[in-house]
């Protein structure tokens, strides 16, 4: 079964879901995603390079990790359990981009 991506309206509210392959194209609709930045005790940043086989931005150096929360059904999101790596996580506000790519 194809992974679903949560679609958003212009106000940032869930408006539906669509298969990941259908979302990542030239006319990408607004969708729910996350981007993580990992730092160690010395303030060094873990920078990851996207796989060359990715449909969007293959081979680009971007962040530590990113993805899409899983859609259980329209308007509801799966919550991940305890962090298996036991890394401390700083709270972060939800942000909407000033511009769309």
OpenMM code with the backbone's topology and positions (N, CA, C; nanometers):
from openmm import Vec3, app, unit

residues = "UNK UNK UNK UNK UNK UNK UNK UNK UNK UNK UNK UNK UNK UNK UNK UNK UNK UNK UNK UNK UNK UNK UNK UNK UNK UNK UNK UNK UNK UNK UNK UNK UNK UNK UNK UNK UNK UNK UNK UNK UNK UNK UNK UNK UNK UNK UNK UNK UNK UNK UNK UNK UNK UNK UNK UNK UNK UNK UNK UNK UNK UNK UNK UNK UNK UNK UNK UNK UNK UNK UNK UNK UNK UNK UNK UNK UNK UNK UNK UNK UNK UNK UNK UNK UNK UNK UNK UNK UNK UNK UNK UNK UNK UNK UNK UNK UNK UNK UNK UNK UNK".split()
positions = [
    Vec3(0.0841, -0.1185, 0.0000),
    Vec3(0.0000, 0.0000, 0.0000),
    Vec3(0.0887, 0.1250, 0.0000),
    Vec3(0.0553, 0.2196, -0.0849),
    Vec3(0.1350, 0.3414, -0.0963),
    Vec3(0.1175, 0.4300, 0.0271),
    Vec3(0.2265, 0.4914, 0.0697),
    Vec3(0.2241, 0.5829, 0.1829),
    Vec3(0.1452, 0.7080, 0.1457),
    Vec3(0.0583, 0.7529, 0.2369),
    Vec3(-0.0212, 0.8732, 0.2134),
    Vec3(0.0441, 0.9939, 0.2773),
    Vec3(0.0277, 1.1097, 0.2141),
    Vec3(0.0774, 1.2372, 0.2636),
    Vec3(-0.0447, 1.3237, 0.2939),
    Vec3(-0.0426, 1.3925, 0.4090),
    Vec3(-0.1533, 1.4794, 0.4482),
    Vec3(-0.1455, 1.6092, 0.3684),
    Vec3(-0.2537, 1.6430, 0.3013),
    Vec3(-0.2631, 1.7686, 0.2271),
    Vec3(-0.3156, 1.8768, 0.3192),
    Vec3(-0.2735, 2.0001, 0.2950),
    Vec3(-0.3152, 2.1142, 0.3766),
    Vec3(-0.3826, 2.2196, 0.2917),
    Vec3(-0.4761, 2.2935, 0.3544),
    Vec3(-0.5337, 2.4085, 0.2852),
    Vec3(-0.4439, 2.5293, 0.3123),
    Vec3(-0.4799, 2.6445, 0.2620),
    Vec3(-0.3962, 2.7643, 0.2776),
    Vec3(-0.3854, 2.8108, 0.4227),
    Vec3(-0.4744, 2.7632, 0.5096),
    Vec3(-0.4695, 2.7976, 0.6516),
    Vec3(-0.3886, 2.6969, 0.7335),
    Vec3(-0.3346, 2.5942, 0.6665),
    Vec3(-0.2547, 2.4936, 0.7351),
    Vec3(-0.3364, 2.3824, 0.7977),
    Vec3(-0.4636, 2.3725, 0.7623),
    Vec3(-0.5509, 2.2681, 0.8157),
    Vec3(-0.5534, 2.1495, 0.7204),
    Vec3(-0.5657, 2.0286, 0.7764),
    Vec3(-0.5747, 1.9090, 0.6935),
    Vec3(-0.6931, 1.9169, 0.5991),
    Vec3(-0.6688, 1.8855, 0.4727),
    Vec3(-0.7763, 1.8939, 0.3733),
    Vec3(-0.7898, 1.7661, 0.2914),
    Vec3(-0.7114, 1.6648, 0.3240),
    Vec3(-0.7189, 1.5396, 0.2496),
    Vec3(-0.5872, 1.4659, 0.2576),
    Vec3(-0.5759, 1.3637, 0.1778),
    Vec3(-0.4529, 1.2847, 0.1726),
    Vec3(-0.4345, 1.2363, 0.0297),
    Vec3(-0.3099, 1.2172, -0.0076),
    Vec3(-0.2768, 1.1736, -0.1422),
    Vec3(-0.1513, 1.0877, -0.1332),
    Vec3(-0.1363, 0.9938, -0.2261),
    Vec3(-0.0181, 0.9098, -0.2292),
    Vec3(0.1084, 0.9920, -0.2459),
    Vec3(0.2146, 0.9492, -0.1791),
    Vec3(0.3411, 1.0235, -0.1813),
    Vec3(0.3918, 1.0475, -0.3230),
    Vec3(0.3819, 0.9489, -0.4090),
    Vec3(0.4313, 0.9659, -0.5461),
    Vec3(0.3512, 1.0710, -0.6219),
    Vec3(0.2215, 1.0800, -0.5936),
    Vec3(0.1371, 1.1785, -0.6617),
    Vec3(0.1615, 1.3200, -0.6092),
    Vec3(0.2101, 1.3313, -0.4862),
    Vec3(0.2329, 1.4625, -0.4254),
    Vec3(0.3620, 1.5264, -0.4745),
    Vec3(0.4666, 1.4462, -0.4916),
    Vec3(0.5969, 1.5015, -0.5294),
    Vec3(0.6104, 1.5076, -0.6805),
    Vec3(0.5762, 1.6238, -0.7340),
    Vec3(0.5837, 1.6468, -0.8783),
    Vec3(0.6006, 1.7957, -0.9037),
    Vec3(0.5874, 1.8360, -1.0274),
    Vec3(0.6024, 1.9774, -1.0637),
    Vec3(0.4995, 2.0676, -0.9972),
    Vec3(0.3807, 2.0153, -0.9709),
    Vec3(0.2724, 2.0936, -0.9112),
    Vec3(0.2417, 2.0429, -0.7700),
    Vec3(0.3433, 2.0325, -0.6881),
    Vec3(0.3289, 1.9787, -0.5529),
    Vec3(0.2271, 2.0589, -0.4727),
    Vec3(0.1227, 1.9920, -0.4225),
    Vec3(0.0263, 2.0634, -0.3379),
    Vec3(0.0856, 2.0873, -0.1994),
    Vec3(0.0296, 2.1843, -0.1276),
    Vec3(0.0724, 2.2116, 0.0083),
    Vec3(0.0483, 2.0866, 0.0910),
    Vec3(0.1517, 2.0407, 0.1646),
    Vec3(0.1390, 1.9165, 0.2406),
    Vec3(0.2179, 1.9244, 0.3704),
    Vec3(0.1812, 1.8373, 0.4626),
    Vec3(0.2429, 1.8353, 0.5940),
    Vec3(0.3756, 1.7610, 0.5881),
    Vec3(0.4811, 1.8249, 0.6364),
    Vec3(0.6142, 1.7653, 0.6343),
    Vec3(0.6923, 1.8171, 0.7546),
    Vec3(0.8050, 1.7517, 0.7837),
    Vec3(0.8901, 1.7987, 0.8927),
    Vec3(1.0351, 1.7947, 0.8484),
    Vec3(1.1146, 1.8767, 0.9143),
    Vec3(1.2575, 1.8833, 0.8889),
    Vec3(1.3269, 1.8904, 1.0241),
    Vec3(1.4245, 1.8028, 1.0474),
    Vec3(1.4937, 1.7968, 1.1770),
    Vec3(1.6396, 1.8352, 1.1607),
    Vec3(1.6914, 1.8994, 1.2632),
    Vec3(1.8305, 1.9415, 1.2669),
    Vec3(1.8922, 1.8867, 1.3947),
    Vec3(1.9937, 1.8027, 1.3829),
    Vec3(2.0552, 1.7355, 1.4967),
    Vec3(2.1915, 1.7991, 1.5255),
    Vec3(2.2115, 1.8359, 1.6539),
    Vec3(2.3371, 1.8945, 1.6992),
    Vec3(2.3922, 1.8099, 1.8135),
    Vec3(2.5244, 1.8002, 1.8239),
    Vec3(2.5844, 1.7307, 1.9375),
    Vec3(2.6194, 1.8329, 2.0456),
    Vec3(2.6838, 1.7841, 2.1530),
    Vec3(2.7171, 1.8701, 2.2673),
    Vec3(2.8110, 1.9839, 2.2300),
    Vec3(2.8887, 1.9659, 2.1250),
    Vec3(2.9840, 2.0703, 2.0812),
    Vec3(2.9208, 2.1673, 1.9822),
    Vec3(2.7932, 2.1487, 1.9552),
    Vec3(2.7240, 2.2384, 1.8623),
    Vec3(2.7440, 2.2016, 1.7165),
    Vec3(2.8051, 2.0855, 1.6910),
    Vec3(2.8255, 2.0413, 1.5530),
    Vec3(2.6939, 1.9892, 1.4968),
    Vec3(2.6687, 2.0197, 1.3729),
    Vec3(2.5433, 1.9882, 1.3047),
    Vec3(2.5591, 1.8644, 1.2171),
    Vec3(2.4657, 1.7699, 1.2290),
    Vec3(2.4650, 1.6519, 1.1433),
    Vec3(2.3934, 1.6875, 1.0138),
    Vec3(2.4683, 1.6952, 0.9053),
    Vec3(2.4140, 1.7294, 0.7743),
    Vec3(2.4024, 1.6031, 0.6904),
    Vec3(2.2864, 1.5791, 0.6343),
    Vec3(2.2641, 1.4589, 0.5537),
    Vec3(2.2443, 1.4949, 0.4073),
    Vec3(2.2864, 1.4044, 0.3234),
    Vec3(2.2677, 1.4213, 0.1789),
    Vec3(2.1543, 1.3302, 0.1347),
    Vec3(2.0615, 1.3856, 0.0588),
    Vec3(1.9492, 1.3063, 0.0097),
    Vec3(2.0002, 1.2031, -0.0908),
    Vec3(1.9366, 1.0883, -0.0892),
    Vec3(1.9759, 0.9803, -0.1804),
    Vec3(1.9576, 1.0235, -0.3253),
    Vec3(2.0441, 0.9737, -0.4115),
    Vec3(2.0360, 1.0080, -0.5535),
    Vec3(1.9087, 0.9528, -0.6169),
    Vec3(1.8496, 0.8510, -0.5578),
    Vec3(1.7278, 0.7918, -0.6123),
    Vec3(1.5997, 0.8630, -0.5724),
    Vec3(1.6082, 0.9665, -0.4872),
    Vec3(1.4894, 1.0405, -0.4438),
    Vec3(1.4296, 1.1175, -0.5607),
    Vec3(1.2959, 1.1275, -0.5607),
    Vec3(1.2281, 1.2027, -0.6665),
    Vec3(1.2477, 1.3529, -0.6503),
    Vec3(1.2509, 1.3991, -0.5249),
    Vec3(1.2670, 1.5424, -0.5010),
    Vec3(1.4060, 1.5717, -0.4465),
    Vec3(1.4733, 1.6647, -0.5065),
    Vec3(1.6056, 1.7119, -0.4674),
    Vec3(1.7062, 1.5995, -0.4470),
    Vec3(1.7228, 1.5102, -0.5444),
    Vec3(1.8205, 1.4011, -0.5298),
    Vec3(1.9628, 1.4555, -0.5153),
    Vec3(2.0371, 1.3956, -0.4209),
    Vec3(2.1768, 1.4329, -0.4022),
    Vec3(2.2005, 1.5639, -0.3316),
    Vec3(2.0954, 1.6342, -0.2905),
    Vec3(2.1119, 1.7644, -0.2238),
    Vec3(2.1477, 1.7461, -0.0772),
    Vec3(2.2333, 1.8335, -0.0259),
    Vec3(2.2639, 1.8397, 0.1166),
    Vec3(2.1554, 1.9271, 0.1774),
    Vec3(2.0810, 1.8752, 0.2750),
    Vec3(1.9647, 1.9496, 0.3218),
    Vec3(1.9615, 1.9755, 0.4721),
    Vec3(1.9400, 1.8734, 0.5522),
    Vec3(1.9200, 1.8852, 0.6970),
    Vec3(1.9671, 1.7540, 0.7591),
    Vec3(1.9277, 1.7250, 0.8819),
    Vec3(1.9648, 1.5961, 0.9411),
    Vec3(1.8704, 1.4867, 0.8943),
    Vec3(1.7423, 1.5153, 0.8914),
    Vec3(1.6435, 1.4223, 0.8376),
    Vec3(1.5129, 1.4969, 0.8143),
    Vec3(1.4294, 1.4415, 0.7306),
    Vec3(1.3001, 1.5032, 0.7030),
    Vec3(1.2030, 1.3956, 0.6555),
    Vec3(1.0785, 1.4308, 0.6494),
    Vec3(0.9787, 1.3353, 0.6048),
    Vec3(0.8385, 1.3899, 0.6188),
    Vec3(0.7432, 1.3001, 0.6152),
    Vec3(0.6019, 1.3333, 0.6272),
    Vec3(0.5411, 1.2508, 0.7393),
    Vec3(0.4664, 1.3141, 0.8328),
    Vec3(0.3936, 1.2338, 0.9311),
    Vec3(0.2967, 1.1416, 0.8571),
    Vec3(0.2779, 1.0217, 0.9068),
    Vec3(0.1875, 0.9268, 0.8421),
    Vec3(0.0423, 0.9668, 0.8625),
    Vec3(-0.0351, 0.9520, 0.7600),
    Vec3(-0.1783, 0.9826, 0.7674),
    Vec3(-0.2545, 0.8581, 0.8100),
    Vec3(-0.3287, 0.8680, 0.9195),
    Vec3(-0.4157, 0.7576, 0.9589),
    Vec3(-0.5442, 0.7653, 0.8769),
    Vec3(-0.5981, 0.8845, 0.8719),
    Vec3(-0.7130, 0.9145, 0.7883),
    Vec3(-0.7161, 1.0655, 0.7758),
    Vec3(-0.7989, 1.1180, 0.6891),
    Vec3(-0.7993, 1.2617, 0.6655),
    Vec3(-0.8172, 1.3369, 0.7965),
    Vec3(-0.7285, 1.4313, 0.8225),
    Vec3(-0.7364, 1.5154, 0.9410),
    Vec3(-0.6759, 1.4574, 1.0668),
    Vec3(-0.6320, 1.3323, 1.0672),
    Vec3(-0.5709, 1.2725, 1.1858),
    Vec3(-0.4303, 1.2254, 1.1519),
    Vec3(-0.3387, 1.2430, 1.2470),
    Vec3(-0.1993, 1.2060, 1.2238),
    Vec3(-0.1549, 1.0990, 1.3207),
    Vec3(-0.0677, 1.0117, 1.2736),
    Vec3(-0.0092, 0.9103, 1.3622),
    Vec3(0.0902, 0.9791, 1.4547),
    Vec3(0.0990, 0.9340, 1.5763),
    Vec3(0.1971, 0.9842, 1.6720),
    Vec3(0.3007, 0.8764, 1.6934),
    Vec3(0.4268, 0.9141, 1.6877),
    Vec3(0.5359, 0.8186, 1.7058),
    Vec3(0.5572, 0.7991, 1.8549),
    Vec3(0.5916, 0.6776, 1.8938),
    Vec3(0.6138, 0.6447, 2.0343),
    Vec3(0.7430, 0.7044, 2.0865),
    Vec3(0.7913, 0.6562, 2.2007),
    Vec3(0.9153, 0.7102, 2.2597),
    Vec3(1.0326, 0.7023, 2.1620),
    Vec3(1.1198, 0.7990, 2.1711),
    Vec3(1.2360, 0.8081, 2.0830),
    Vec3(1.3292, 0.6899, 2.1074),
    Vec3(1.3505, 0.6043, 2.0067),
    Vec3(1.4372, 0.4879, 2.0272),
    Vec3(1.5835, 0.5245, 2.0499),
    Vec3(1.6242, 0.6435, 2.0106),
    Vec3(1.7632, 0.6866, 2.0300),
    Vec3(1.7815, 0.7609, 2.1612),
    Vec3(1.6710, 0.7957, 2.2267),
    Vec3(1.6721, 0.8690, 2.3538),
    Vec3(1.7436, 1.0043, 2.3415),
    Vec3(1.7300, 1.0690, 2.2277),
    Vec3(1.7872, 1.2019, 2.2102),
    Vec3(1.6927, 1.3043, 2.2709),
    Vec3(1.7485, 1.4063, 2.3384),
    Vec3(1.6603, 1.5127, 2.3873),
    Vec3(1.6071, 1.5925, 2.2678),
    Vec3(1.4815, 1.6293, 2.2752),
    Vec3(1.4190, 1.7035, 2.1656),
    Vec3(1.3701, 1.8374, 2.2181),
    Vec3(1.4160, 1.9443, 2.1566),
    Vec3(1.3712, 2.0784, 2.1944),
    Vec3(1.2346, 2.1043, 2.1315),
    Vec3(1.1429, 2.1651, 2.2057),
    Vec3(1.0126, 2.1955, 2.1471),
    Vec3(1.0285, 2.2953, 2.0328),
    Vec3(0.9487, 2.2781, 1.9327),
    Vec3(0.9558, 2.3670, 1.8167),
    Vec3(0.8147, 2.4014, 1.7708),
    Vec3(0.7920, 2.5262, 1.7370),
    Vec3(0.6590, 2.5633, 1.6884),
    Vec3(0.6371, 2.5136, 1.5455),
    Vec3(0.5130, 2.4949, 1.5109),
    Vec3(0.4798, 2.4622, 1.3712),
    Vec3(0.4975, 2.5897, 1.2898),
    Vec3(0.5639, 2.5789, 1.1772),
    Vec3(0.5909, 2.6949, 1.0930),
    Vec3(0.5320, 2.6719, 0.9542),
    Vec3(0.4887, 2.7794, 0.8941),
    Vec3(0.4468, 2.7740, 0.7541),
    Vec3(0.5486, 2.8540, 0.6743),
    Vec3(0.5879, 2.8032, 0.5597),
    Vec3(0.6891, 2.8756, 0.4803),
    Vec3(0.6352, 3.0095, 0.4297),
    Vec3(0.7271, 3.1044, 0.4190),
    Vec3(0.6894, 3.2349, 0.3641),
    Vec3(0.6686, 3.2244, 0.2136),
    Vec3(0.7302, 3.1275, 0.1533),
    Vec3(0.7167, 3.1072, 0.0079),
    Vec3(0.7039, 2.9590, -0.0177),
    Vec3(0.6392, 2.9235, -0.1260),
    Vec3(0.6246, 2.7847, -0.1631),
    Vec3(0.7245, 2.7516, -0.2732),
    Vec3(0.7838, 2.6331, -0.2637),
    Vec3(0.8816, 2.5894, -0.3640),
    Vec3(0.8131, 2.5402, -0.4879),
] * unit.nanometer
topology = app.Topology()
chain = topology.addChain("A")
for resn in residues:
    res = topology.addResidue(resn, chain)
    for name in ("N", "CA", "C"):
        topology.addAtom(name, app.Element.getBySymbol(name[0]), res)
